[in-house]
Amino acid sequence: MNRNVKCRLLSKLRWTSVIIFLISSLVFANLAYSGDNSEFERLQQILTNYGFIVKQEIPPNINNLGLRPYGLMNSKTKTIWINPVVFELGNAQAVLVHEAVHAAQTCAGGGQVSLLNLDLEPPQFTRPYFMRYHSYRREIEAQAYTVQVQPDSLAIAIELLEQNCS
């Protein structure tokens, strides 16, 4: 066999191995996640106790990219929509935490979304997610994304709700 042919075959074999590894990782991660929604349900119940309605439905609004968002909160009706696709993607809790921060912001503003007193700075990798927004909305989203990516995001969200919605 020609040396070039061997190199190409090895390269294809490596990429095939990487693809198989990535696919199996996603499958196992999804299986591991799909069995336990208890933390999601706990946060959903806390939000309900504070008068928010959490709907596991496709959000009614289309975002500025022409897509349905993973989550959406209407501060006037205190309704939170969680797109069902996030359960399949394995990020339902992160999306609900994000919307819970908006709920706490709504409580803090007496029905209007306002900034919270957070001691956290947005990690650099979150910047693309909130920099597409402008002015005050950017700061609101920065807080939600910042909490969403913390290792103890659930505890922080619950604490923010307790501080601002009680």
Backbone as a printed PyTorch tensor [residue, N CA C, xyz], in Angstrom:
tensor([[[  0.8270,  -1.1770,   0.0000],
         [  0.0000,   0.0000,   0.0000],
         [  0.8770,   1.2480,   0.0000]],

        [[  0.4670,   2.2140,  -0.7280],
         [  1.1680,   3.4690,  -0.8420],
         [  1.1350,   4.2100,   0.4980]],

        [[  2.2040,   4.9040,   0.8040],
         [  2.3000,   5.6440,   2.0740],
         [  1.1990,   6.7010,   2.2010]],

        [[  0.8970,   7.4270,   1.1110],
         [ -0.1700,   8.4410,   1.1240],
         [ -1.5270,   7.8150,   1.4280]],

        [[ -1.7790,   6.6560,   0.8620],
         [ -3.0410,   5.9610,   1.0920],
         [ -3.1360,   5.5630,   2.5640]],

        [[ -2.0400,   5.0640,   3.1350],
         [ -2.0180,   4.6820,   4.5500],
         [ -2.2920,   5.8960,   5.4380]],

        [[ -1.6860,   7.0260,   5.1320],
         [ -1.8830,   8.2470,   5.9210],
         [ -3.3370,   8.7020,   5.8650]],

        [[ -3.9260,   8.6540,   4.6740],
         [ -5.3210,   9.0660,   4.5370],
         [ -6.2480,   8.1200,   5.2980]],

        [[ -5.9630,   6.8200,   5.2190],
         [ -6.7860,   5.8460,   5.9500],
         [ -6.6730,   6.0560,   7.4600]],

        [[ -5.4650,   6.2980,   7.9520],
         [ -5.2750,   6.5630,   9.3780],
         [ -5.9990,   7.8320,   9.8020]],

        [[ -5.9280,   8.8500,   8.9840],
         [ -6.6110,  10.1070,   9.2870],
         [ -8.1200,   9.8850,   9.3550]],

        [[ -8.6740,   9.1720,   8.3760],
         [-10.1110,   8.8740,   8.3800],
         [-10.4900,   8.0340,   9.6000]],

        [[ -9.6500,   7.0890,   9.9630],
         [ -9.9080,   6.2400,  11.1140],
         [ -9.9250,   7.0710,  12.4030]],

        [[ -8.9930,   8.0070,  12.5200],
         [ -8.9620,   8.8870,  13.7020],
         [-10.2360,   9.7170,  13.7910]],

        [[-10.6340,  10.3320,  12.6680],
         [-11.8460,  11.1540,  12.6770],
         [-13.0810,  10.3170,  12.9640]],

        [[-13.1210,   9.0990,  12.4380],
         [-14.2470,   8.2120,  12.7210],
         [-14.2960,   7.8920,  14.2080]],

        [[-13.1510,   7.6400,  14.8080],
         [-13.0920,   7.3610,  16.2430],
         [-13.5610,   8.5600,  17.0570]],

        [[-13.1410,   9.7440,  16.6630],
         [-13.5620,  10.9690,  17.3690],
         [-15.0680,  11.1360,  17.2620]],

        [[-15.6260,  10.9390,  16.0770],
         [-17.0720,  11.0960,  15.8810],
         [-17.8370,  10.0710,  16.7030]],

        [[-17.3910,   8.8290,  16.7140],
         [-18.0500,   7.7870,  17.5110],
         [-17.9810,   8.1430,  18.9970]],

        [[-16.8420,   8.6300,  19.4400],
         [-16.6960,   9.0220,  20.8430],
         [-17.6660,  10.1520,  21.1950]],

        [[-17.7460,  11.1700,  20.3370],
         [-18.6360,  12.3030,  20.6070],
         [-20.0980,  11.8730,  20.6340]],

        [[-20.4900,  11.0600,  19.6880],
         [-21.8820,  10.5950,  19.6470],
         [-22.2040,   9.7610,  20.8730]],

        [[-21.3230,   8.8500,  21.2460],
         [-21.5860,   8.0220,  22.4280],
         [-21.5990,   8.8640,  23.6950]],

        [[-20.7570,   9.8920,  23.7630],
         [-20.7600,  10.7830,  24.9250],
         [-22.0880,  11.5020,  25.0560]],

        [[-22.6080,  11.9890,  23.9320],
         [-23.8960,  12.6680,  23.9540],
         [-25.0200,  11.7220,  24.3690]],

        [[-24.9930,  10.5060,  23.8390],
         [-26.0230,   9.5250,  24.1880],
         [-25.9690,   9.2070,  25.6760]],

        [[-24.7790,   8.9480,  26.2130],
         [-24.6610,   8.6070,  27.6280],
         [-24.9990,   9.7940,  28.5200]],

        [[-24.6150,  10.9840,  28.1110],
         [-24.9490,  12.1770,  28.8950],
         [-26.4580,  12.3670,  28.9300]],

        [[-27.1110,  12.1410,  27.7950],
         [-28.5590,  12.2890,  27.7360],
         [-29.2490,  11.2260,  28.5830]],

        [[-28.7430,   9.9980,  28.5420],
         [-29.3140,   8.9430,  29.3760],
         [-29.1380,   9.2510,  30.8490]],

        [[-27.9740,   9.7480,  31.2110],
         [-27.7090,  10.0780,  32.6070],
         [-28.6200,  11.2010,  33.0740]],

        [[-28.8850,  12.1500,  32.1960],
         [-29.6970,  13.3040,  32.5770],
         [-31.1760,  12.9520,  32.6210]],

        [[-31.6410,  12.1560,  31.6630],
         [-33.0690,  11.9690,  31.4600],
         [-33.7810,  11.3300,  32.6460]],

        [[-33.0770,  10.6460,  33.4970],
         [-33.7340,   9.9610,  34.5940],
         [-34.0810,  10.8290,  35.7760]],

        [[-33.4810,  11.9840,  35.9340],
         [-33.6940,  12.7630,  37.1440],
         [-33.9680,  14.2270,  36.8260]],

        [[-35.2130,  14.6010,  36.9930],
         [-35.6060,  15.9940,  36.8100],
         [-35.9620,  16.6280,  38.1460]],

        [[-35.5290,  16.0280,  39.2460],
         [-35.9710,  16.4860,  40.5640],
         [-35.5590,  17.9240,  40.8590]],

        [[-34.3640,  18.3360,  40.4530],
         [-33.9460,  19.7140,  40.7120],
         [-34.7450,  20.6870,  39.8580]],

        [[-35.0410,  20.3130,  38.6260],
         [-35.8970,  21.1290,  37.7630],
         [-37.2670,  21.2790,  38.4220]],

        [[-37.8230,  20.1550,  38.8460],
         [-39.1570,  20.1740,  39.4710],
         [-39.1570,  20.9800,  40.7680]],

        [[-38.0920,  20.9070,  41.5230],
         [-37.9820,  21.6800,  42.7690],
         [-38.0080,  23.1810,  42.4690]],

        [[-37.2180,  23.6180,  41.4970],
         [-37.1930,  25.0320,  41.1340],
         [-38.5290,  25.4570,  40.5350]],

        [[-39.1280,  24.5990,  39.7400],
         [-40.4420,  24.8990,  39.1740],
         [-41.4630,  25.1100,  40.2930]],

        [[-41.4230,  24.2740,  41.3210],
         [-42.3560,  24.4040,  42.4420],
         [-42.1220,  25.7040,  43.2110]],

        [[-40.8670,  26.0630,  43.4160],
         [-40.5380,  27.3130,  44.1150],
         [-41.0750,  28.5070,  43.3200]],

        [[-40.8730,  28.4930,  42.0080],
         [-41.4020,  29.5620,  41.1610],
         [-42.9300,  29.6330,  41.2570]],

        [[-43.5690,  28.4810,  41.2460],
         [-45.0310,  28.4170,  41.3710],
         [-45.4780,  28.9950,  42.7110]],

        [[-44.7340,  28.6740,  43.7600],
         [-45.0710,  29.2000,  45.0880],
         [-44.9880,  30.7200,  45.1350]],

        [[-44.1470,  31.3110,  44.3120],
         [-44.0290,  32.7690,  44.2480],
         [-44.9680,  33.3870,  43.2110]],

        [[-45.8880,  32.5900,  42.6860],
         [-46.9150,  33.1160,  41.7870],
         [-46.5870,  33.0690,  40.3130]],

        [[-45.5010,  32.4000,  39.9410],
         [-45.1430,  32.2800,  38.5300],
         [-45.7750,  31.0200,  37.9520]],

        [[-46.1380,  31.0830,  36.7000],
         [-46.6860,  29.9330,  35.9810],
         [-45.5750,  29.4140,  35.0820]],

        [[-45.2220,  28.1460,  35.2270],
         [-44.1750,  27.5480,  34.3910],
         [-44.8440,  26.5810,  33.4230]],

        [[-44.6960,  26.8760,  32.1480],
         [-45.2860,  26.0470,  31.0950],
         [-44.1720,  25.3500,  30.3250]],

        [[-44.2930,  24.0480,  30.1920],
         [-43.3530,  23.2980,  29.3680],
         [-43.9440,  23.2230,  27.9640]],

        [[-43.8330,  24.3530,  27.2810],
         [-44.3880,  24.5220,  25.9410],
         [-43.4120,  25.3480,  25.1100]],

        [[-43.5730,  25.2650,  23.8130],
         [-42.7650,  26.1030,  22.9260],
         [-43.1460,  27.5580,  23.1880]],

        [[-42.1620,  28.4160,  23.4810],
         [-42.4700,  29.8270,  23.7430],
         [-43.2000,  30.4770,  22.5650]],

        [[-44.1470,  31.3740,  22.8780],
         [-44.9720,  31.9750,  21.8210],
         [-44.2380,  33.0050,  20.9610]],

        [[-43.1430,  33.5390,  21.4380],
         [-42.4300,  34.5820,  20.6960],
         [-41.2440,  34.0130,  19.9320]],

        [[-40.9050,  34.6850,  18.8560],
         [-39.7230,  34.3440,  18.0660],
         [-38.6430,  35.3510,  18.4270]],

        [[-37.4050,  34.8790,  18.6250],
         [-36.3240,  35.7940,  19.0120],
         [-35.8110,  36.5790,  17.7970]],

        [[-34.8290,  37.4370,  18.0640],
         [-34.3170,  38.3070,  16.9910],
         [-33.5790,  37.5420,  15.8930]],

        [[-33.3470,  36.2510,  16.0810],
         [-32.7210,  35.4320,  15.0390],
         [-33.7720,  34.6550,  14.2480]],

        [[-35.0600,  34.8860,  14.5800],
         [-36.1380,  34.1860,  13.8900],
         [-36.4000,  32.7940,  14.4180]],

        [[-35.9260,  32.4990,  15.6260],
         [-36.0800,  31.1690,  16.2230],
         [-36.9180,  31.2390,  17.4880]],

        [[-37.4520,  30.1200,  17.8870],
         [-38.1410,  30.0240,  19.1790],
         [-37.0600,  29.8460,  20.2430]],

        [[-37.0810,  30.6440,  21.3000],
         [-36.0430,  30.5330,  22.3340],
         [-36.2200,  29.2780,  23.1790]],

        [[-35.1760,  28.9240,  23.9230],
         [-35.2550,  27.7900,  24.8520],
         [-36.1550,  28.1260,  26.0310]],

        [[-36.1480,  29.3830,  26.4340],
         [-36.9810,  29.8250,  27.5420],
         [-37.4150,  31.2540,  27.3330]],

        [[-38.4970,  31.6170,  27.9850],
         [-39.0290,  32.9670,  27.8590],
         [-39.8260,  33.2900,  29.1010]],

        [[-39.7330,  34.5380,  29.5810],
         [-40.5450,  34.9580,  30.7070],
         [-41.2780,  36.2360,  30.3630]],

        [[-42.5670,  36.2600,  30.6780],
         [-43.3820,  37.4570,  30.5280],
         [-43.5920,  38.0130,  31.9260]],

        [[-43.0030,  39.1700,  32.2200],
         [-43.0680,  39.7230,  33.5680],
         [-44.4740,  40.2110,  33.9260]],

        [[-45.2550,  40.6110,  32.9430],
         [-46.6150,  41.0960,  33.2230],
         [-47.5320,  39.9760,  33.6930]],

        [[-47.4390,  38.8190,  33.0260],
         [-48.3100,  37.6880,  33.3840],
         [-47.6290,  36.7050,  34.3340]],

        [[-46.3460,  36.9520,  34.6100],
         [-45.5360,  36.0540,  35.4470],
         [-45.5540,  34.6160,  34.9040]],

        [[-45.4670,  34.5330,  33.5760],
         [-45.4720,  33.2320,  32.9040],
         [-44.0970,  32.9490,  32.3390]],

        [[-43.6480,  31.7310,  32.5780],
         [-42.3570,  31.2530,  32.0670],
         [-42.6320,  30.0820,  31.1370]],

        [[-42.0940,  30.1590,  29.9300],
         [-42.1910,  29.0510,  28.9860],
         [-40.8380,  28.3710,  28.9040]],

        [[-40.8470,  27.0530,  28.9740],
         [-39.6460,  26.2430,  28.7870],
         [-39.8830,  25.3690,  27.5630]],

        [[-39.0810,  25.5830,  26.5330],
         [-39.2180,  24.8270,  25.2970],
         [-38.9170,  23.3520,  25.5740]],

        [[-39.8290,  22.4340,  25.2460],
         [-39.6120,  21.0040,  25.5350],
         [-38.3300,  20.4210,  24.9500]],

        [[-37.7890,  21.0360,  23.9120],
         [-36.5680,  20.5160,  23.3030],
         [-35.4040,  20.5120,  24.3000]],

        [[-35.4280,  21.3880,  25.3040],
         [-34.3040,  21.4670,  26.2410],
         [-34.1750,  20.2080,  27.0910]],

        [[-35.2640,  19.4650,  27.2490],
         [-35.1760,  18.1990,  27.9840],
         [-34.3910,  17.1790,  27.1690]],

        [[-34.6140,  17.1770,  25.8650],
         [-33.8710,  16.2840,  24.9870],
         [-32.4080,  16.6950,  24.8890]],

        [[-32.1610,  18.0050,  24.9330],
         [-30.7870,  18.5080,  24.8400],
         [-30.0310,  18.3730,  26.1590]],

        [[-30.7540,  18.1570,  27.2560],
         [-30.1010,  17.9870,  28.5500],
         [-29.7920,  19.2830,  29.2670]],

        [[-30.4020,  20.3870,  28.8610],
         [-30.1100,  21.6530,  29.5330],
         [-31.3570,  22.3300,  30.1090]],

        [[-32.3570,  21.5420,  30.4530],
         [-33.6090,  22.0880,  30.9830],
         [-33.3840,  22.8530,  32.2820]],

        [[-32.5820,  22.3020,  33.1770],
         [-32.3600,  22.9830,  34.4500],
         [-31.6610,  24.3230,  34.2380]],

        [[-30.6700,  24.3660,  33.3680],
         [-29.9570,  25.6180,  33.1040],
         [-30.9070,  26.6740,  32.5310]],

        [[-31.8200,  26.2550,  31.6610],
         [-32.7750,  27.1920,  31.0760],
         [-33.7360,  27.7010,  32.1460]],

        [[-34.2060,  26.8020,  33.0100],
         [-35.1210,  27.2340,  34.0720],
         [-34.4060,  28.1400,  35.0690]],

        [[-33.1450,  27.8650,  35.3720],
         [-32.3690,  28.7510,  36.2500],
         [-32.2880,  30.1430,  35.6260]],

        [[-32.0040,  30.2080,  34.3350],
         [-31.9200,  31.4920,  33.6270],
         [-33.2350,  32.2590,  33.7790]],

        [[-34.3490,  31.5820,  33.5380],
         [-35.6530,  32.2350,  33.6450],
         [-35.9940,  32.5640,  35.0990]],

        [[-35.5150,  31.7650,  36.0450],
         [-35.7310,  32.0560,  37.4680],
         [-35.0170,  33.3440,  37.8720]],

        [[-33.8540,  33.6020,  37.2810],
         [-33.1560,  34.8650,  37.5440],
         [-34.0200,  36.0190,  37.0510]],

        [[-34.6170,  35.8680,  35.8680],
         [-35.5160,  36.9120,  35.3680],
         [-36.7280,  37.0680,  36.2960]],

        [[-37.2000,  35.9610,  36.8570],
         [-38.3150,  36.0400,  37.8130],
         [-37.8890,  36.8480,  39.0460]],

        [[-36.6960,  36.5800,  39.5640],
         [-36.1840,  37.3350,  40.7190],
         [-36.0120,  38.8090,  40.3560]],

        [[-35.5570,  39.0770,  39.1320],
         [-35.4220,  40.4590,  38.6740],
         [-36.7920,  41.1480,  38.6160]],

        [[-37.8110,  40.3970,  38.2240],
         [-39.1720,  40.9350,  38.1700],
         [-39.6830,  41.2470,  39.5730]],

        [[-39.4370,  40.3490,  40.5030],
         [-39.8410,  40.6020,  41.8950],
         [-39.1140,  41.8250,  42.4480]],

        [[-37.8120,  41.9080,  42.1740],
         [-37.0140,  43.0320,  42.6810],
         [-37.5180,  44.3550,  42.1390]],

        [[-38.0580,  44.3540,  40.9300],
         [-38.5460,  45.5810,  40.3070],
         [-40.0260,  45.8190,  40.5200]],

        [[-40.6420,  45.0260,  41.4060],
         [-42.0670,  45.2190,  41.6680],
         [-42.9460,  44.9830,  40.4540]],

        [[-42.5890,  44.0020,  39.6510],
         [-43.3680,  43.6790,  38.4600],
         [-42.6810,  44.0700,  37.1650]],

        [[-41.6170,  44.8610,  37.2800],
         [-40.8180,  45.2220,  36.1100],
         [-39.4170,  44.6600,  36.3040]],

        [[-38.8510,  44.1300,  35.2560],
         [-37.5240,  43.5290,  35.3420],
         [-36.5000,  44.5980,  35.7180]],

        [[-35.7350,  44.3300,  36.7840],
         [-34.6850,  45.2680,  37.1980],
         [-33.4490,  44.4810,  37.6260]],

        [[-32.3340,  45.1600,  37.6420],
         [-31.0740,  44.5050,  37.9950],
         [-31.0570,  44.0810,  39.4590]],

        [[-30.4130,  42.9560,  39.7050],
         [-30.2290,  42.4380,  41.0670],
         [-28.8760,  42.8800,  41.5960]],

        [[-28.7210,  42.8090,  42.8660],
         [-27.4340,  43.0920,  43.5080],
         [-26.6470,  41.7850,  43.5250]],

        [[-25.9000,  41.5320,  42.4500],
         [-25.1330,  40.2850,  42.3120],
         [-23.6550,  40.5570,  42.5410]],

        [[-23.0110,  39.6480,  43.2360],
         [-21.5670,  39.7480,  43.4460],
         [-20.7950,  38.9050,  42.4400]],

        [[-21.3930,  38.6100,  41.3060],
         [-20.7720,  37.7510,  40.2980],
         [-20.5080,  38.5390,  39.0290]],

        [[-19.4000,  38.2440,  38.4120],
         [-19.0580,  38.8350,  37.1220],
         [-19.3040,  37.7890,  36.0300]],

        [[-19.7890,  38.2180,  34.8750],
         [-20.0140,  37.2480,  33.7990],
         [-18.6990,  36.6370,  33.3120]],

        [[-18.6220,  35.3100,  33.2640],
         [-17.4240,  34.6900,  32.6810],
         [-17.2870,  35.0960,  31.2140]],

        [[-16.0770,  35.1480,  30.7410],
         [-15.7970,  35.5890,  29.3660],
         [-16.5950,  34.7890,  28.3320]],

        [[-16.7380,  33.4750,  28.5430],
         [-17.3930,  32.6550,  27.5290],
         [-18.9010,  32.9180,  27.4250]],

        [[-19.4850,  33.6520,  28.3820],
         [-20.9080,  33.9670,  28.2960],
         [-21.1850,  35.2290,  27.4790]],

        [[-20.1520,  36.0110,  27.2170],
         [-20.3260,  37.3010,  26.5450],
         [-21.0750,  37.2140,  25.2090]],

        [[-20.8070,  36.2510,  24.3410],
         [-21.5370,  36.2230,  23.0640],
         [-23.0540,  36.0640,  23.2380]],

        [[-23.4700,  35.5020,  24.3530],
         [-24.8950,  35.2600,  24.5660],
         [-25.6640,  36.5180,  24.9540]],

        [[-25.0090,  37.4350,  25.6550],
         [-25.7360,  38.6410,  26.0560],
         [-25.2860,  39.9010,  25.3270]],

        [[-24.1660,  39.8620,  24.6420],
         [-23.6930,  41.0580,  23.9400],
         [-24.5650,  41.4230,  22.7320]],

        [[-25.3900,  40.5050,  22.2750],
         [-26.2680,  40.8170,  21.1420],
         [-27.4380,  41.7130,  21.5530]],

        [[-27.6520,  41.8170,  22.8650],
         [-28.6920,  42.7080,  23.3730],
         [-28.1120,  44.1060,  23.5350]],

        [[-28.9930,  45.0910,  23.7000],
         [-28.5400,  46.4730,  23.8020],
         [-28.9150,  47.0840,  25.1480]],

        [[-28.0860,  47.9740,  25.6110],
         [-28.2600,  48.7990,  26.8140],
         [-28.7100,  47.9930,  28.0320]],

        [[-29.8040,  48.4010,  28.6290],
         [-30.2500,  47.8130,  29.8930],
         [-30.5560,  46.3180,  29.7560]],

        [[-31.1260,  45.9190,  28.6470],
         [-31.4640,  44.5050,  28.4120],
         [-30.2010,  43.6400,  28.4400]],

        [[-29.0950,  44.2060,  27.9730],
         [-27.8250,  43.4870,  27.9850],
         [-27.4230,  43.1580,  29.4190]],

        [[-27.5750,  44.1140,  30.3180],
         [-27.2160,  43.8960,  31.7280],
         [-28.1400,  42.8660,  32.3830]],

        [[-29.4250,  42.9230,  32.0380],
         [-30.4080,  41.9640,  32.5570],
         [-30.0200,  40.5500,  32.1250]],

        [[-29.7380,  40.3840,  30.8490],
         [-29.3640,  39.0710,  30.3130],
         [-28.0100,  38.6110,  30.8580]],

        [[-27.0880,  39.5390,  31.0370],
         [-25.7710,  39.1790,  31.5760],
         [-25.9240,  38.5470,  32.9560]],

        [[-26.8050,  39.0920,  33.7830],
         [-27.0170,  38.5070,  35.1110],
         [-27.5800,  37.0920,  34.9990]],

        [[-28.5550,  36.9000,  34.1200],
         [-29.1660,  35.5750,  33.9740],
         [-28.1570,  34.5480,  33.4530]],

        [[-27.3670,  34.9240,  32.4460],
         [-26.3670,  33.9980,  31.9210],
         [-25.2610,  33.7360,  32.9420]],

        [[-24.9100,  34.7370,  33.7180],
         [-23.8630,  34.5740,  34.7240],
         [-24.2800,  33.5500,  35.7730]],

        [[-25.4950,  33.6680,  36.2730],
         [-25.9780,  32.7070,  37.2760],
         [-26.1240,  31.3330,  36.6470]],

        [[-26.6520,  31.2790,  35.4440],
         [-26.9200,  30.0120,  34.7630],
         [-25.6920,  29.1130,  34.6690]],

        [[-24.5040,  29.6810,  34.5240],
         [-23.2980,  28.8720,  34.3080],
         [-22.5200,  28.5780,  35.5930]],

        [[-23.0020,  29.0440,  36.7180],
         [-22.2970,  28.7740,  37.9810],
         [-22.4840,  27.3150,  38.3850]],

        [[-21.4780,  26.7080,  39.0170],
         [-21.6230,  25.3200,  39.4710],
         [-22.7870,  25.1480,  40.4530]],

        [[-23.0690,  26.1650,  41.2470],
         [-24.1700,  26.1140,  42.2130],
         [-25.3370,  26.9930,  41.7660]],

        [[-25.5990,  26.9800,  40.4630],
         [-26.6110,  27.8650,  39.8770],
         [-27.9930,  27.6800,  40.4980]],

        [[-28.3690,  26.4530,  40.7870],
         [-29.6860,  26.1960,  41.3710],
         [-29.8130,  26.8840,  42.7340]],

        [[-28.8010,  26.7270,  43.5710],
         [-28.8180,  27.3410,  44.9010],
         [-28.8430,  28.8650,  44.7980]],

        [[-28.0890,  29.4170,  43.8630],
         [-28.0670,  30.8720,  43.6850],
         [-29.4350,  31.3610,  43.2360]],

        [[-30.0470,  30.6760,  42.2800],
         [-31.3730,  31.0800,  41.7800],
         [-32.4070,  31.0460,  42.8870]],

        [[-32.3720,  29.9890,  43.6900],
         [-33.3220,  29.8680,  44.8080],
         [-33.1010,  31.0000,  45.8060]],

        [[-31.8500,  31.2890,  46.1150],
         [-31.5420,  32.3700,  47.0390],
         [-32.0210,  33.7210,  46.4960]],

        [[-31.8260,  33.9620,  45.2090],
         [-32.2840,  35.2130,  44.5980],
         [-33.8130,  35.3340,  44.6630]],

        [[-34.5080,  34.2290,  44.4450],
         [-35.9680,  34.2490,  44.5480],
         [-36.3920,  34.5260,  45.9830]],

        [[-35.7270,  33.8730,  46.9360],
         [-36.0740,  34.0950,  48.3520],
         [-35.8210,  35.5470,  48.7760]],

        [[-34.7210,  36.1080,  48.3150],
         [-34.3770,  37.4920,  48.6790],
         [-35.3060,  38.5110,  48.0520]],

        [[-35.7740,  38.2480,  46.8460],
         [-36.5020,  39.2730,  46.1020],
         [-38.0090,  39.0490,  45.9720]],

        [[-38.4600,  37.8210,  46.1710],
         [-39.8820,  37.5250,  45.9580],
         [-40.6550,  37.2710,  47.2520]],

        [[-39.9790,  37.2200,  48.3670],
         [-40.6700,  36.9250,  49.6400],
         [-41.4070,  38.1260,  50.1740]]])
